[in-house]
């Protein structure tokens, strides 16, 4: 799990909950994604806007450290892939108007599905830095079944496994060991370290170690984290 702009998160954490604005979830333009009944579908212009903001923040290489995503078109292709669940998080007015000028607060995507488990990746943009932890909790609550959404099947590409149905049972993350702020953020969301994998992520011209983390729907951590998020009414309108 790569957390964009993690270096800014700690100093913005104090206002993350008490002043949380009204956010809404938008879904990439593909069928078969779990989504709120009234979800708005993302347009390619909005995806390009997310990429431009990553470029302005100089974080494209941090988020996509494997080097597979190098352009706006690569980003759009990933976000609309049948094997990926991709979502944008917007403020309420931004979600309603959906113009190219509106800026996303964050986006996240899931891939590497295995039954009812998937890898999750977060990217928090400038508009969401002060509320990153709040957004992360609400997103995990949605994906693990604490928020209402339409039923759908998880994608599986010739894996020989039976596709699960949303909500998911577990979320997995893979974060470079050197990204300590991102690891602290992930742990505050309730993810627990499972293992350190040698040479699991690209770093420059070589490879670096990464921490594999997990959050399960049945864990005490998930119960506690989601209870905190749900104590803030209407903070993220994804149901």
C-alpha positions as CSV (number, residue, x, y, z in Angstrom):
1,X,0.0,0.0,0.0
2,X,1.6,3.3,-1.1
3,X,0.4,6.3,0.7
4,X,0.9,9.4,-1.4
5,X,2.2,12.6,0.4
6,X,2.9,10.7,3.6
7,X,5.5,13.3,4.5
8,X,2.7,15.8,5.0
9,X,0.3,13.6,7.0
10,X,1.7,13.8,10.5
11,X,1.6,17.6,10.6
12,X,-2.0,17.7,9.3
13,X,-3.3,14.9,11.6
14,X,-4.6,17.1,14.4
15,X,-7.6,18.4,12.4
16,X,-8.3,15.1,10.6
17,X,-11.4,14.1,12.5
18,X,-13.1,17.1,14.2
19,X,-13.2,19.2,11.1
20,X,-13.8,16.5,8.5
21,X,-15.8,17.8,5.6
22,X,-18.4,16.0,3.6
23,X,-16.7,13.6,1.1
24,X,-18.3,11.5,-1.6
25,X,-17.1,8.4,-3.5
26,X,-16.9,8.2,-7.3
27,X,-16.3,5.0,-9.2
28,X,-14.2,4.3,-12.3
29,X,-16.3,3.8,-15.4
30,X,-16.4,0.1,-15.3
31,X,-19.2,-2.3,-14.5
32,X,-19.0,-4.9,-11.7
33,X,-17.5,-2.6,-9.0
34,X,-19.1,-2.4,-5.6
35,X,-20.6,1.1,-5.3
36,X,-23.1,3.2,-3.5
37,X,-26.5,3.0,-5.2
38,X,-26.2,6.7,-6.3
39,X,-22.5,6.6,-7.1
40,X,-21.3,8.9,-9.8
41,X,-19.0,7.4,-12.5
42,X,-15.6,8.9,-12.9
43,X,-14.8,10.4,-16.3
44,X,-11.4,10.2,-18.1
45,X,-11.0,14.0,-17.6
46,X,-11.2,13.5,-13.8
47,X,-8.6,10.7,-14.0
48,X,-6.3,13.0,-16.0
49,X,-6.8,15.6,-13.3
50,X,-5.7,13.2,-10.6
51,X,-2.6,12.4,-12.6
52,X,-1.7,16.1,-13.1
53,X,-2.0,16.7,-9.4
54,X,0.3,13.7,-8.7
55,X,2.8,15.3,-11.1
56,X,2.5,18.7,-9.4
57,X,3.2,17.0,-6.0
58,X,6.1,15.2,-7.6
59,X,4.8,11.9,-6.4
60,X,4.1,9.8,-9.5
61,X,7.3,7.8,-8.9
62,X,6.5,7.4,-5.2
63,X,3.0,6.0,-5.9
64,X,4.0,3.9,-8.9
65,X,7.4,2.9,-7.8
66,X,7.3,-0.2,-9.9
67,X,7.6,2.0,-13.0
68,X,4.6,0.5,-14.8
69,X,2.6,3.8,-14.8
70,X,4.5,6.6,-16.4
71,X,1.9,8.7,-18.1
72,X,-1.7,9.9,-17.8
73,X,-2.7,7.3,-20.4
74,X,-1.1,4.5,-18.4
75,X,-2.9,5.8,-15.3
76,X,-6.3,5.8,-17.1
77,X,-5.7,2.3,-18.5
78,X,-4.9,1.0,-15.0
79,X,-8.0,2.7,-13.4
80,X,-10.3,1.3,-16.0
81,X,-8.9,-2.2,-16.2
82,X,-11.4,-5.0,-15.6
83,X,-8.9,-6.4,-13.0
84,X,-8.9,-3.2,-10.9
85,X,-11.4,-1.5,-8.6
86,X,-10.7,2.2,-8.8
87,X,-12.3,5.0,-6.8
88,X,-12.0,8.7,-6.4
89,X,-12.9,10.7,-3.2
90,X,-14.3,14.2,-3.7
91,X,-15.8,16.9,-1.7
92,X,-19.6,17.1,-2.1
93,X,-19.8,20.0,-4.5
94,X,-16.9,18.5,-6.6
95,X,-18.7,15.1,-6.8
96,X,-22.0,16.7,-7.9
97,X,-20.6,18.9,-10.6
98,X,-17.8,16.6,-11.9
99,X,-16.0,19.1,-14.0
100,X,-12.4,18.9,-15.1
101,X,-11.5,21.8,-12.8
102,X,-12.7,19.9,-9.6
103,X,-9.9,18.3,-7.6
104,X,-10.1,15.0,-6.0
105,X,-9.2,14.7,-2.3
106,X,-7.8,11.1,-2.7
107,X,-8.1,8.0,-4.8
108,X,-7.6,4.4,-4.1
109,X,-7.6,1.1,-6.0
110,X,-7.6,-2.6,-5.4
111,X,-6.0,-5.4,-7.5
112,X,-4.4,-8.8,-7.1
113,X,-7.7,-10.3,-6.0
114,X,-7.8,-13.8,-4.5
115,X,-11.3,-14.8,-3.6
116,X,-12.5,-12.2,-1.1
117,X,-9.1,-10.7,-0.4
118,X,-7.4,-7.9,-2.4
119,X,-4.4,-5.6,-2.4
120,X,-5.3,-2.0,-1.6
121,X,-3.4,1.2,-2.6
122,X,-4.1,4.7,-1.4
123,X,-3.1,8.1,-2.7
124,X,-4.1,11.2,-0.8
125,X,-3.9,14.5,-2.7
126,X,-3.6,18.1,-1.5
127,X,-7.3,18.4,-0.9
128,X,-7.4,15.4,1.5
129,X,-4.2,15.8,3.5
130,X,-5.9,17.2,6.6
131,X,-8.4,14.4,6.5
132,X,-6.3,11.5,5.3
133,X,-6.9,9.2,8.3
134,X,-10.6,9.9,8.3
135,X,-10.9,9.1,4.6
136,X,-8.8,5.9,5.0
137,X,-11.1,4.6,7.8
138,X,-14.2,5.3,5.8
139,X,-12.8,3.7,2.7
140,X,-11.8,0.5,4.6
141,X,-15.2,0.4,6.2
142,X,-16.9,0.6,2.8
143,X,-14.7,-2.2,1.4
144,X,-15.1,-4.5,4.4
145,X,-18.8,-4.2,4.4
146,X,-19.6,-1.6,7.0
147,X,-21.2,0.6,4.4
148,X,-24.1,-0.2,2.0
149,X,-23.3,-0.8,-1.6
150,X,-24.5,-2.7,-4.6
151,X,-23.5,-6.3,-4.8
152,X,-20.8,-7.4,-7.3
153,X,-18.3,-10.0,-7.9
154,X,-14.5,-9.6,-7.5
155,X,-12.5,-9.8,-10.7
156,X,-10.3,-12.8,-11.2
157,X,-8.2,-13.4,-14.3
158,X,-7.7,-17.1,-15.1
159,X,-6.7,-17.7,-11.5
160,X,-8.8,-20.9,-11.1
161,X,-10.5,-19.4,-8.0
162,X,-14.1,-18.6,-7.5
163,X,-14.7,-14.9,-7.4
164,X,-15.9,-13.6,-4.1
165,X,-18.7,-11.0,-3.7
166,X,-18.3,-7.6,-2.0
167,X,-17.8,-6.8,0.8
168,X,-14.3,-8.2,1.0
169,X,-13.0,-10.2,4.0
170,X,-9.5,-8.8,4.0
171,X,-7.3,-6.0,2.6
172,X,-3.6,-6.4,2.1
173,X,-1.0,-3.7,1.7
174,X,2.6,-3.7,0.5
175,X,4.7,-0.7,1.6
176,X,8.4,0.0,1.2
177,X,10.2,-0.3,4.5
178,X,11.8,3.1,4.1
179,X,8.4,4.9,3.9
180,X,8.0,5.0,7.7
181,X,5.3,7.7,7.7
182,X,3.1,5.6,5.4
183,X,3.6,2.6,7.7
184,X,2.6,4.7,10.7
185,X,-0.5,5.9,8.9
186,X,-1.4,2.3,7.8
187,X,-1.2,1.1,11.4
188,X,-3.5,3.8,12.6
189,X,-6.1,2.5,10.1
190,X,-5.8,-0.9,11.9
191,X,-3.5,-2.8,9.4
192,X,-1.1,-5.1,11.2
193,X,2.3,-6.2,9.9
194,X,2.4,-9.8,8.6
195,X,5.9,-10.1,7.2
196,X,8.8,-8.2,5.8
197,X,9.5,-9.3,2.2
198,X,13.1,-8.9,0.9
199,X,13.5,-7.1,-2.4
200,X,9.7,-6.8,-2.9
201,X,9.6,-3.3,-4.4
202,X,11.6,-1.4,-6.9
203,X,13.8,1.4,-5.5
204,X,15.7,3.4,-8.1
205,X,17.6,0.9,-10.2
206,X,17.4,-1.8,-7.6
207,X,15.0,-3.4,-5.2
208,X,14.1,-2.7,-1.6
209,X,12.3,-4.5,1.3
210,X,8.6,-4.0,1.9
211,X,6.2,-4.7,4.8
212,X,3.2,-6.8,4.0
213,X,0.2,-5.6,6.2
214,X,-3.4,-6.9,6.5
215,X,-6.7,-5.7,7.8
216,X,-9.5,-8.2,8.1
217,X,-13.2,-7.6,8.6
218,X,-13.3,-10.0,11.6
219,X,-10.4,-8.4,13.5
220,X,-10.8,-6.4,16.6
221,X,-8.7,-3.6,15.0
222,X,-11.3,-3.3,12.2
223,X,-14.1,-3.2,14.7
224,X,-12.4,-0.4,16.6
225,X,-11.3,1.6,13.6
226,X,-14.7,1.4,11.9
227,X,-16.5,2.3,15.1
228,X,-14.5,5.5,15.3
229,X,-15.2,6.4,11.7
230,X,-19.0,5.7,12.0
231,X,-19.2,7.9,15.1
232,X,-18.8,10.9,12.7
233,X,-22.2,11.2,11.0
234,X,-22.3,11.9,7.3
235,X,-18.6,12.4,7.1
236,X,-18.2,10.5,3.9
237,X,-21.3,10.0,1.8
238,X,-20.6,6.6,0.3
239,X,-23.9,5.0,1.3
